[in-house]
Amino acid sequence: MLNMVQILRDGKIHSIKELAKKLEVSERMIRVYKQELELSGIYIESKKGVLGGYFISSNLNNIDIGLTANDIDLLNTLNDYIINKTNFSRKNDYTNIVSKIYDAYLKNNNNKNIIKLHTIKKSKNNFSKKYKEFRTAIDNKNKIDITYNSVNSGITNRVIHPAELFSYLDDWYVAAFCEKRNEIRLFKLNNILNYKILNDKYQKNFKITKY
């Protein structure tokens, strides 16, 4: 994956076939690399067509080490303690470091939002309203009542606990706990025919692992 980043740093558009040949892997693996890099905060842009491929936009990249809002809150609390209640001789240096970490955290969050909105705009289907409402439900831990068109089960009604939204091969999915199946399932947003954000909250947190 790091070799792929090095190739894309030249600012040119490289086809998937070209990348696969240079890295001596399958074209499918190149798509997997793209997904994994984006999970690490290194965003790969794509262009369709005969001359299309992958490229890196320098304006949207900043290495993300996985800081959360809780991590930042703890850093700020520790910073206040050091400034106000200790005799640490390098208080100003420490404060400057915390400030840099906070700025990087804000930049990464902003970049992630830009990428998500950019991907939504490129989608063939207009579902930005659905995306925003599902994003809000995830942040607030609201259950969602959906009517879902499944390839295997047909059209069914379900209540889900949404955990995360992500894109894969130009389609958007929500990972959620399904009360009907009593397990975590993936639901394609385009296959959700109707939905209603419920006032009911879900309490249990669960981790979604992306492969």
Rosetta constraint file for C-alpha pairs under 8 A:
AtomPair CA 1 CA 5 HARMONIC 6.39 0.50
AtomPair CA 1 CA 33 HARMONIC 5.74 0.50
AtomPair CA 1 CA 37 HARMONIC 7.22 0.50
AtomPair CA 2 CA 6 HARMONIC 6.30 0.50
AtomPair CA 3 CA 7 HARMONIC 6.38 0.50
AtomPair CA 3 CA 23 HARMONIC 7.52 0.50
AtomPair CA 4 CA 8 HARMONIC 6.30 0.50
AtomPair CA 4 CA 19 HARMONIC 7.24 0.50
AtomPair CA 4 CA 23 HARMONIC 7.34 0.50
AtomPair CA 5 CA 9 HARMONIC 6.12 0.50
AtomPair CA 6 CA 10 HARMONIC 7.71 0.50
AtomPair CA 8 CA 12 HARMONIC 6.75 0.50
AtomPair CA 8 CA 13 HARMONIC 7.52 0.50
AtomPair CA 8 CA 14 HARMONIC 7.20 0.50
AtomPair CA 8 CA 54 HARMONIC 7.50 0.50
AtomPair CA 8 CA 55 HARMONIC 5.49 0.50
AtomPair CA 8 CA 56 HARMONIC 5.89 0.50
AtomPair CA 9 CA 55 HARMONIC 7.72 0.50
AtomPair CA 9 CA 56 HARMONIC 6.38 0.50
AtomPair CA 11 CA 55 HARMONIC 6.35 0.50
AtomPair CA 11 CA 56 HARMONIC 6.32 0.50
AtomPair CA 11 CA 57 HARMONIC 7.35 0.50
AtomPair CA 12 CA 55 HARMONIC 6.19 0.50
AtomPair CA 13 CA 47 HARMONIC 7.90 0.50
AtomPair CA 13 CA 51 HARMONIC 7.98 0.50
AtomPair CA 13 CA 52 HARMONIC 6.75 0.50
AtomPair CA 13 CA 53 HARMONIC 5.55 0.50
AtomPair CA 13 CA 54 HARMONIC 5.46 0.50
AtomPair CA 13 CA 55 HARMONIC 4.97 0.50
AtomPair CA 14 CA 18 HARMONIC 6.35 0.50
AtomPair CA 14 CA 19 HARMONIC 6.58 0.50
AtomPair CA 14 CA 52 HARMONIC 7.37 0.50
AtomPair CA 14 CA 53 HARMONIC 5.01 0.50
AtomPair CA 14 CA 54 HARMONIC 5.33 0.50
AtomPair CA 14 CA 55 HARMONIC 6.50 0.50
AtomPair CA 15 CA 19 HARMONIC 6.29 0.50
AtomPair CA 15 CA 51 HARMONIC 7.49 0.50
AtomPair CA 15 CA 52 HARMONIC 6.12 0.50
AtomPair CA 15 CA 53 HARMONIC 3.97 0.50
AtomPair CA 15 CA 54 HARMONIC 6.22 0.50
AtomPair CA 16 CA 20 HARMONIC 6.05 0.50
AtomPair CA 16 CA 27 HARMONIC 6.02 0.50
AtomPair CA 16 CA 30 HARMONIC 6.64 0.50
AtomPair CA 16 CA 31 HARMONIC 7.92 0.50
AtomPair CA 16 CA 53 HARMONIC 5.86 0.50
AtomPair CA 16 CA 54 HARMONIC 7.04 0.50
AtomPair CA 17 CA 21 HARMONIC 6.22 0.50
AtomPair CA 17 CA 27 HARMONIC 6.11 0.50
AtomPair CA 18 CA 22 HARMONIC 6.26 0.50
AtomPair CA 19 CA 23 HARMONIC 6.06 0.50
AtomPair CA 19 CA 27 HARMONIC 7.84 0.50
AtomPair CA 19 CA 30 HARMONIC 7.11 0.50
AtomPair CA 20 CA 24 HARMONIC 5.60 0.50
AtomPair CA 20 CA 25 HARMONIC 5.08 0.50
AtomPair CA 20 CA 26 HARMONIC 5.58 0.50
AtomPair CA 20 CA 27 HARMONIC 5.31 0.50
AtomPair CA 20 CA 29 HARMONIC 7.79 0.50
AtomPair CA 20 CA 30 HARMONIC 6.28 0.50
AtomPair CA 21 CA 25 HARMONIC 6.76 0.50
AtomPair CA 21 CA 26 HARMONIC 7.97 0.50
AtomPair CA 25 CA 29 HARMONIC 6.32 0.50
AtomPair CA 25 CA 30 HARMONIC 7.34 0.50
AtomPair CA 26 CA 30 HARMONIC 6.72 0.50
AtomPair CA 27 CA 31 HARMONIC 6.74 0.50
AtomPair CA 28 CA 32 HARMONIC 6.47 0.50
AtomPair CA 29 CA 33 HARMONIC 6.12 0.50
AtomPair CA 30 CA 34 HARMONIC 6.33 0.50
AtomPair CA 31 CA 35 HARMONIC 6.49 0.50
AtomPair CA 32 CA 36 HARMONIC 6.28 0.50
AtomPair CA 33 CA 37 HARMONIC 6.03 0.50
AtomPair CA 34 CA 38 HARMONIC 6.25 0.50
AtomPair CA 34 CA 43 HARMONIC 7.85 0.50
AtomPair CA 34 CA 44 HARMONIC 6.38 0.50
AtomPair CA 35 CA 39 HARMONIC 6.42 0.50
AtomPair CA 35 CA 168 HARMONIC 7.93 0.50
AtomPair CA 36 CA 40 HARMONIC 6.62 0.50
AtomPair CA 36 CA 211 HARMONIC 7.85 0.50
AtomPair CA 37 CA 41 HARMONIC 6.54 0.50
AtomPair CA 37 CA 42 HARMONIC 5.20 0.50
AtomPair CA 37 CA 43 HARMONIC 6.69 0.50
AtomPair CA 37 CA 44 HARMONIC 7.71 0.50
AtomPair CA 38 CA 42 HARMONIC 4.88 0.50
AtomPair CA 38 CA 43 HARMONIC 4.79 0.50
AtomPair CA 38 CA 44 HARMONIC 6.86 0.50
AtomPair CA 40 CA 63 HARMONIC 7.00 0.50
AtomPair CA 40 CA 64 HARMONIC 5.89 0.50
AtomPair CA 40 CA 65 HARMONIC 7.30 0.50
AtomPair CA 40 CA 66 HARMONIC 7.81 0.50
AtomPair CA 41 CA 61 HARMONIC 6.96 0.50
AtomPair CA 41 CA 62 HARMONIC 6.50 0.50
AtomPair CA 41 CA 63 HARMONIC 5.43 0.50
AtomPair CA 41 CA 64 HARMONIC 4.88 0.50
AtomPair CA 41 CA 108 HARMONIC 7.35 0.50
AtomPair CA 41 CA 112 HARMONIC 7.69 0.50
AtomPair CA 42 CA 61 HARMONIC 5.67 0.50
AtomPair CA 42 CA 62 HARMONIC 6.73 0.50
AtomPair CA 42 CA 63 HARMONIC 6.31 0.50
AtomPair CA 42 CA 64 HARMONIC 7.77 0.50
AtomPair CA 43 CA 56 HARMONIC 6.84 0.50
AtomPair CA 43 CA 57 HARMONIC 7.77 0.50
AtomPair CA 43 CA 60 HARMONIC 6.94 0.50
AtomPair CA 43 CA 61 HARMONIC 6.21 0.50
AtomPair CA 43 CA 115 HARMONIC 7.72 0.50
AtomPair CA 44 CA 54 HARMONIC 6.41 0.50
AtomPair CA 44 CA 55 HARMONIC 5.88 0.50
AtomPair CA 44 CA 56 HARMONIC 5.14 0.50
AtomPair CA 44 CA 57 HARMONIC 7.34 0.50
AtomPair CA 45 CA 54 HARMONIC 5.64 0.50
AtomPair CA 45 CA 55 HARMONIC 5.25 0.50
AtomPair CA 45 CA 56 HARMONIC 5.72 0.50
AtomPair CA 45 CA 57 HARMONIC 6.73 0.50
AtomPair CA 46 CA 52 HARMONIC 7.18 0.50
AtomPair CA 46 CA 53 HARMONIC 5.53 0.50
AtomPair CA 46 CA 54 HARMONIC 4.47 0.50
AtomPair CA 46 CA 55 HARMONIC 6.25 0.50
AtomPair CA 47 CA 51 HARMONIC 7.98 0.50
AtomPair CA 47 CA 52 HARMONIC 4.60 0.50
AtomPair CA 47 CA 53 HARMONIC 5.27 0.50
AtomPair CA 47 CA 54 HARMONIC 6.46 0.50
AtomPair CA 48 CA 52 HARMONIC 4.55 0.50
AtomPair CA 48 CA 53 HARMONIC 6.51 0.50
AtomPair CA 57 CA 61 HARMONIC 6.99 0.50
AtomPair CA 60 CA 111 HARMONIC 5.73 0.50
AtomPair CA 60 CA 115 HARMONIC 7.89 0.50
AtomPair CA 61 CA 111 HARMONIC 7.27 0.50
AtomPair CA 62 CA 104 HARMONIC 7.86 0.50
AtomPair CA 62 CA 107 HARMONIC 7.62 0.50
AtomPair CA 62 CA 108 HARMONIC 6.35 0.50
AtomPair CA 63 CA 108 HARMONIC 7.72 0.50
AtomPair CA 64 CA 105 HARMONIC 7.78 0.50
AtomPair CA 64 CA 108 HARMONIC 6.35 0.50
AtomPair CA 67 CA 71 HARMONIC 5.98 0.50
AtomPair CA 67 CA 72 HARMONIC 7.16 0.50
AtomPair CA 67 CA 105 HARMONIC 6.80 0.50
AtomPair CA 68 CA 72 HARMONIC 6.48 0.50
AtomPair CA 69 CA 73 HARMONIC 6.16 0.50
AtomPair CA 70 CA 74 HARMONIC 6.18 0.50
AtomPair CA 71 CA 75 HARMONIC 6.26 0.50
AtomPair CA 72 CA 76 HARMONIC 6.19 0.50
AtomPair CA 72 CA 102 HARMONIC 6.80 0.50
AtomPair CA 73 CA 77 HARMONIC 6.19 0.50
AtomPair CA 74 CA 78 HARMONIC 6.14 0.50
AtomPair CA 75 CA 79 HARMONIC 5.99 0.50
AtomPair CA 75 CA 98 HARMONIC 6.97 0.50
AtomPair CA 76 CA 80 HARMONIC 6.17 0.50
AtomPair CA 76 CA 98 HARMONIC 7.45 0.50
AtomPair CA 77 CA 81 HARMONIC 6.30 0.50
AtomPair CA 78 CA 82 HARMONIC 6.20 0.50
AtomPair CA 79 CA 83 HARMONIC 6.17 0.50
AtomPair CA 79 CA 94 HARMONIC 7.64 0.50
AtomPair CA 79 CA 95 HARMONIC 6.59 0.50
AtomPair CA 79 CA 98 HARMONIC 7.45 0.50
AtomPair CA 80 CA 84 HARMONIC 5.99 0.50
AtomPair CA 81 CA 85 HARMONIC 5.37 0.50
AtomPair CA 81 CA 86 HARMONIC 7.04 0.50
AtomPair CA 82 CA 86 HARMONIC 5.13 0.50
AtomPair CA 82 CA 87 HARMONIC 7.66 0.50
AtomPair CA 82 CA 88 HARMONIC 6.84 0.50
AtomPair CA 82 CA 91 HARMONIC 6.96 0.50
AtomPair CA 83 CA 88 HARMONIC 7.88 0.50
AtomPair CA 83 CA 91 HARMONIC 6.11 0.50
AtomPair CA 90 CA 94 HARMONIC 6.34 0.50
AtomPair CA 91 CA 95 HARMONIC 6.15 0.50
AtomPair CA 92 CA 96 HARMONIC 6.22 0.50
AtomPair CA 93 CA 97 HARMONIC 6.39 0.50
AtomPair CA 94 CA 98 HARMONIC 6.36 0.50
AtomPair CA 95 CA 99 HARMONIC 6.16 0.50
AtomPair CA 96 CA 100 HARMONIC 6.29 0.50
AtomPair CA 97 CA 101 HARMONIC 6.34 0.50
AtomPair CA 98 CA 102 HARMONIC 6.17 0.50
AtomPair CA 99 CA 103 HARMONIC 6.17 0.50
AtomPair CA 100 CA 104 HARMONIC 6.20 0.50
AtomPair CA 101 CA 105 HARMONIC 6.18 0.50
AtomPair CA 102 CA 106 HARMONIC 6.31 0.50
AtomPair CA 103 CA 107 HARMONIC 6.16 0.50
AtomPair CA 104 CA 108 HARMONIC 6.15 0.50
AtomPair CA 105 CA 109 HARMONIC 6.31 0.50
AtomPair CA 106 CA 110 HARMONIC 6.14 0.50
AtomPair CA 107 CA 111 HARMONIC 6.10 0.50
AtomPair CA 108 CA 112 HARMONIC 6.13 0.50
AtomPair CA 109 CA 113 HARMONIC 6.34 0.50
AtomPair CA 110 CA 114 HARMONIC 6.25 0.50
AtomPair CA 111 CA 115 HARMONIC 6.23 0.50
AtomPair CA 112 CA 116 HARMONIC 6.21 0.50
AtomPair CA 113 CA 117 HARMONIC 6.10 0.50
AtomPair CA 114 CA 118 HARMONIC 5.93 0.50
AtomPair CA 115 CA 119 HARMONIC 6.09 0.50
AtomPair CA 116 CA 120 HARMONIC 6.25 0.50
AtomPair CA 117 CA 121 HARMONIC 6.20 0.50
AtomPair CA 118 CA 122 HARMONIC 6.44 0.50
AtomPair CA 119 CA 123 HARMONIC 6.43 0.50
AtomPair CA 120 CA 126 HARMONIC 7.94 0.50
AtomPair CA 120 CA 127 HARMONIC 7.64 0.50
AtomPair CA 120 CA 128 HARMONIC 6.40 0.50
AtomPair CA 121 CA 126 HARMONIC 7.94 0.50
AtomPair CA 121 CA 128 HARMONIC 7.83 0.50
AtomPair CA 123 CA 170 HARMONIC 7.13 0.50
AtomPair CA 123 CA 171 HARMONIC 7.98 0.50
AtomPair CA 125 CA 190 HARMONIC 7.89 0.50
AtomPair CA 127 CA 131 HARMONIC 6.22 0.50
AtomPair CA 127 CA 190 HARMONIC 7.91 0.50
AtomPair CA 128 CA 132 HARMONIC 6.15 0.50
AtomPair CA 129 CA 133 HARMONIC 6.21 0.50
AtomPair CA 130 CA 134 HARMONIC 6.11 0.50
AtomPair CA 131 CA 135 HARMONIC 6.04 0.50
AtomPair CA 132 CA 136 HARMONIC 6.21 0.50
AtomPair CA 133 CA 137 HARMONIC 6.20 0.50
AtomPair CA 133 CA 197 HARMONIC 7.90 0.50
AtomPair CA 134 CA 138 HARMONIC 6.21 0.50
AtomPair CA 134 CA 162 HARMONIC 7.54 0.50
AtomPair CA 135 CA 139 HARMONIC 6.33 0.50
AtomPair CA 135 CA 164 HARMONIC 7.85 0.50
AtomPair CA 135 CA 165 HARMONIC 7.34 0.50
AtomPair CA 136 CA 140 HARMONIC 6.13 0.50
AtomPair CA 137 CA 141 HARMONIC 5.59 0.50
AtomPair CA 137 CA 142 HARMONIC 4.81 0.50
AtomPair CA 137 CA 143 HARMONIC 7.14 0.50
AtomPair CA 137 CA 144 HARMONIC 7.67 0.50
AtomPair CA 137 CA 162 HARMONIC 7.17 0.50
AtomPair CA 137 CA 197 HARMONIC 6.97 0.50
AtomPair CA 138 CA 142 HARMONIC 6.52 0.50
AtomPair CA 138 CA 161 HARMONIC 8.00 0.50
AtomPair CA 138 CA 162 HARMONIC 5.53 0.50
AtomPair CA 138 CA 163 HARMONIC 5.70 0.50
AtomPair CA 138 CA 164 HARMONIC 6.82 0.50
AtomPair CA 140 CA 201 HARMONIC 7.83 0.50
AtomPair CA 141 CA 161 HARMONIC 7.32 0.50
AtomPair CA 141 CA 162 HARMONIC 7.40 0.50
AtomPair CA 141 CA 201 HARMONIC 5.47 0.50
AtomPair CA 141 CA 202 HARMONIC 5.77 0.50
AtomPair CA 141 CA 203 HARMONIC 7.48 0.50
AtomPair CA 142 CA 161 HARMONIC 6.99 0.50
AtomPair CA 142 CA 162 HARMONIC 7.69 0.50
AtomPair CA 142 CA 197 HARMONIC 6.70 0.50
AtomPair CA 142 CA 198 HARMONIC 6.03 0.50
AtomPair CA 142 CA 199 HARMONIC 6.21 0.50
AtomPair CA 142 CA 200 HARMONIC 5.88 0.50
AtomPair CA 142 CA 201 HARMONIC 4.61 0.50
AtomPair CA 142 CA 202 HARMONIC 6.38 0.50
AtomPair CA 143 CA 159 HARMONIC 6.69 0.50
AtomPair CA 143 CA 160 HARMONIC 5.74 0.50
AtomPair CA 143 CA 161 HARMONIC 4.91 0.50
AtomPair CA 143 CA 162 HARMONIC 6.90 0.50
AtomPair CA 143 CA 197 HARMONIC 6.39 0.50
AtomPair CA 143 CA 198 HARMONIC 5.38 0.50
AtomPair CA 143 CA 199 HARMONIC 7.17 0.50
AtomPair CA 143 CA 200 HARMONIC 5.81 0.50
AtomPair CA 143 CA 201 HARMONIC 5.78 0.50
AtomPair CA 143 CA 202 HARMONIC 6.38 0.50
AtomPair CA 144 CA 159 HARMONIC 5.59 0.50
AtomPair CA 144 CA 160 HARMONIC 5.37 0.50
AtomPair CA 144 CA 161 HARMONIC 6.57 0.50
AtomPair CA 144 CA 162 HARMONIC 7.41 0.50
AtomPair CA 144 CA 195 HARMONIC 6.69 0.50
AtomPair CA 144 CA 196 HARMONIC 5.67 0.50
AtomPair CA 144 CA 197 HARMONIC 4.63 0.50
AtomPair CA 144 CA 198 HARMONIC 5.47 0.50
AtomPair CA 145 CA 157 HARMONIC 7.23 0.50
AtomPair CA 145 CA 158 HARMONIC 5.82 0.50
AtomPair CA 145 CA 159 HARMONIC 4.43 0.50
AtomPair CA 145 CA 160 HARMONIC 6.51 0.50
AtomPair CA 145 CA 195 HARMONIC 5.48 0.50
AtomPair CA 145 CA 196 HARMONIC 5.13 0.50
AtomPair CA 145 CA 197 HARMONIC 6.49 0.50
AtomPair CA 145 CA 198 HARMONIC 6.84 0.50
AtomPair CA 146 CA 157 HARMONIC 5.75 0.50
AtomPair CA 146 CA 158 HARMONIC 5.41 0.50
AtomPair CA 146 CA 159 HARMONIC 6.19 0.50
AtomPair CA 146 CA 160 HARMONIC 7.49 0.50
AtomPair CA 146 CA 192 HARMONIC 6.51 0.50
AtomPair CA 146 CA 193 HARMONIC 7.47 0.50
AtomPair CA 146 CA 194 HARMONIC 5.70 0.50
AtomPair CA 146 CA 195 HARMONIC 4.21 0.50
AtomPair CA 146 CA 196 HARMONIC 6.48 0.50
AtomPair CA 147 CA 155 HARMONIC 6.72 0.50
AtomPair CA 147 CA 156 HARMONIC 5.67 0.50
AtomPair CA 147 CA 157 HARMONIC 4.54 0.50
AtomPair CA 147 CA 158 HARMONIC 6.48 0.50
AtomPair CA 147 CA 192 HARMONIC 5.87 0.50
AtomPair CA 147 CA 193 HARMONIC 5.51 0.50
AtomPair CA 147 CA 194 HARMONIC 5.08 0.50
AtomPair CA 147 CA 195 HARMONIC 6.20 0.50
AtomPair CA 148 CA 154 HARMONIC 7.80 0.50
AtomPair CA 148 CA 155 HARMONIC 5.43 0.50
AtomPair CA 148 CA 156 HARMONIC 5.40 0.50
AtomPair CA 148 CA 157 HARMONIC 6.26 0.50
AtomPair CA 148 CA 158 HARMONIC 7.38 0.50
AtomPair CA 148 CA 191 HARMONIC 5.92 0.50
AtomPair CA 148 CA 192 HARMONIC 4.62 0.50
AtomPair CA 148 CA 193 HARMONIC 5.85 0.50
AtomPair CA 148 CA 194 HARMONIC 7.41 0.50
AtomPair CA 149 CA 153 HARMONIC 7.61 0.50
AtomPair CA 149 CA 154 HARMONIC 5.30 0.50
AtomPair CA 149 CA 155 HARMONIC 4.29 0.50
AtomPair CA 149 CA 156 HARMONIC 6.59 0.50
AtomPair CA 149 CA 191 HARMONIC 5.32 0.50
AtomPair CA 149 CA 192 HARMONIC 6.41 0.50
AtomPair CA 149 CA 193 HARMONIC 6.90 0.50
AtomPair CA 150 CA 154 HARMONIC 4.77 0.50
AtomPair CA 150 CA 155 HARMONIC 6.11 0.50
AtomPair CA 150 CA 156 HARMONIC 7.62 0.50
AtomPair CA 150 CA 191 HARMONIC 7.23 0.50
AtomPair CA 158 CA 178 HARMONIC 6.88 0.50
AtomPair CA 158 CA 179 HARMONIC 6.85 0.50
AtomPair CA 158 CA 180 HARMONIC 5.89 0.50
AtomPair CA 159 CA 178 HARMONIC 6.21 0.50
AtomPair CA 159 CA 179 HARMONIC 5.69 0.50
AtomPair CA 159 CA 180 HARMONIC 6.96 0.50
AtomPair CA 160 CA 176 HARMONIC 5.88 0.50
AtomPair CA 160 CA 177 HARMONIC 5.45 0.50
AtomPair CA 160 CA 178 HARMONIC 4.59 0.50
AtomPair CA 160 CA 179 HARMONIC 6.01 0.50
AtomPair CA 161 CA 176 HARMONIC 5.14 0.50
AtomPair CA 161 CA 177 HARMONIC 4.96 0.50
AtomPair CA 161 CA 178 HARMONIC 6.62 0.50
AtomPair CA 161 CA 179 HARMONIC 7.95 0.50
AtomPair CA 161 CA 202 HARMONIC 6.55 0.50
AtomPair CA 162 CA 174 HARMONIC 6.58 0.50
AtomPair CA 162 CA 175 HARMONIC 6.09 0.50
AtomPair CA 162 CA 176 HARMONIC 4.19 0.50
AtomPair CA 162 CA 177 HARMONIC 6.61 0.50
AtomPair CA 163 CA 174 HARMONIC 7.23 0.50
AtomPair CA 163 CA 175 HARMONIC 5.64 0.50
AtomPair CA 163 CA 176 HARMONIC 5.25 0.50
AtomPair CA 163 CA 177 HARMONIC 7.73 0.50
AtomPair CA 163 CA 206 HARMONIC 7.63 0.50
AtomPair CA 163 CA 208 HARMONIC 7.53 0.50
AtomPair CA 164 CA 174 HARMONIC 5.70 0.50
AtomPair CA 164 CA 175 HARMONIC 5.33 0.50
AtomPair CA 164 CA 176 HARMONIC 7.21 0.50
AtomPair CA 164 CA 208 HARMONIC 7.56 0.50
AtomPair CA 165 CA 172 HARMONIC 7.05 0.50
AtomPair CA 165 CA 173 HARMONIC 5.72 0.50
AtomPair CA 165 CA 174 HARMONIC 4.55 0.50
AtomPair CA 165 CA 175 HARMONIC 6.41 0.50
AtomPair CA 166 CA 172 HARMONIC 5.74 0.50
AtomPair CA 166 CA 173 HARMONIC 5.56 0.50
AtomPair CA 166 CA 174 HARMONIC 6.62 0.50
AtomPair CA 167 CA 171 HARMONIC 5.47 0.50
AtomPair CA 167 CA 172 HARMONIC 4.32 0.50
AtomPair CA 167 CA 173 HARMONIC 6.15 0.50
AtomPair CA 168 CA 172 HARMONIC 6.39 0.50
AtomPair CA 168 CA 173 HARMONIC 7.68 0.50
AtomPair CA 171 CA 188 HARMONIC 7.19 0.50
AtomPair CA 171 CA 189 HARMONIC 7.85 0.50
AtomPair CA 171 CA 190 HARMONIC 7.94 0.50
AtomPair CA 172 CA 188 HARMONIC 5.96 0.50
AtomPair CA 172 CA 189 HARMONIC 5.76 0.50
AtomPair CA 172 CA 190 HARMONIC 7.59 0.50
AtomPair CA 173 CA 186 HARMONIC 6.33 0.50
AtomPair CA 173 CA 187 HARMONIC 5.36 0.50
AtomPair CA 173 CA 188 HARMONIC 4.33 0.50
AtomPair CA 173 CA 189 HARMONIC 5.39 0.50
AtomPair CA 174 CA 186 HARMONIC 5.79 0.50
AtomPair CA 174 CA 187 HARMONIC 5.29 0.50
AtomPair CA 174 CA 188 HARMONIC 6.50 0.50
AtomPair CA 174 CA 189 HARMONIC 6.75 0.50
AtomPair CA 175 CA 184 HARMONIC 7.04 0.50
AtomPair CA 175 CA 185 HARMONIC 5.97 0.50
AtomPair CA 175 CA 186 HARMONIC 4.63 0.50
AtomPair CA 175 CA 187 HARMONIC 6.48 0.50
AtomPair CA 175 CA 208 HARMONIC 7.44 0.50
AtomPair CA 176 CA 184 HARMONIC 5.49 0.50
AtomPair CA 176 CA 185 HARMONIC 5.61 0.50
AtomPair CA 176 CA 186 HARMONIC 6.39 0.50
AtomPair CA 176 CA 187 HARMONIC 7.66 0.50
AtomPair CA 177 CA 182 HARMONIC 6.97 0.50
AtomPair CA 177 CA 183 HARMONIC 5.48 0.50
AtomPair CA 177 CA 184 HARMONIC 4.15 0.50
AtomPair CA 177 CA 185 HARMONIC 6.08 0.50
AtomPair CA 178 CA 182 HARMONIC 5.52 0.50
AtomPair CA 178 CA 183 HARMONIC 5.60 0.50
AtomPair CA 178 CA 184 HARMONIC 5.92 0.50
AtomPair CA 178 CA 185 HARMONIC 6.33 0.50
AtomPair CA 179 CA 183 HARMONIC 7.16 0.50
AtomPair CA 187 CA 191 HARMONIC 7.36 0.50
AtomPair CA 187 CA 192 HARMONIC 7.54 0.50
AtomPair CA 188 CA 192 HARMONIC 6.86 0.50
